């Protein structure tokens, strides 16, 4: 259209074009522009819609988990789905932590139901991936639960508990707190002596992280 209108300059640089310019249509760029121009608002906002759906879903799961009227079966289902949602999504982890779900998860760690205990530990482990959550989890009393699990939990629960200690020990102040907690280090050493391969690996990793703090 620019050429047909009698213009003999480049529309961008304003430099003169040759008398018979050799112009090559850029079909690839034209196709991209055409596709972009015809994207519907629904399509362009799809990632945001998916995120909003995940957040809405997590809110419903949180409500089930914190309710005193929920059965163990429904809590287990909520925990399992929250573990999947929080595994890779940082924004979901923050939202779940801010919702007050940590207290409910800690109550599940105290449960005699080993499957419920394992899922709640997995959720706490995911939440601990956020640096901002590490000190808060310790302040909420997670260390006491972890030490209890290291002593009497199932092999899988013991391994997750040791991994959770490693994650929390990334923060220097937590190394001191964990190390000064009665039986925390001795429970890891005991697991290192008598645990299965996974338990020994995770306990050794936790001890290595804790021992970078001189008092430990």
Protein Blocks (a to p, Z undefined) as FASTA:
>chain_A
ZZmnopacdfklopacdfbdcddddfklmmmmmmmmmpcfklmmmmmmmmmmmmmmmmmm
mmmmmpmkbcfklmmmmmmmmmmmmmmmmklmmmmmmnopmmmmmmmmmpmblklmmmmm
mmmmmmmmpmklmmmmmmnopmmmmmmmmmmmcfklmmmmmmmmmmmmmpmklmmmmmmp
ghklmmmmmmmmmmcfklmmmmmmmmmmmmmpmkZZ
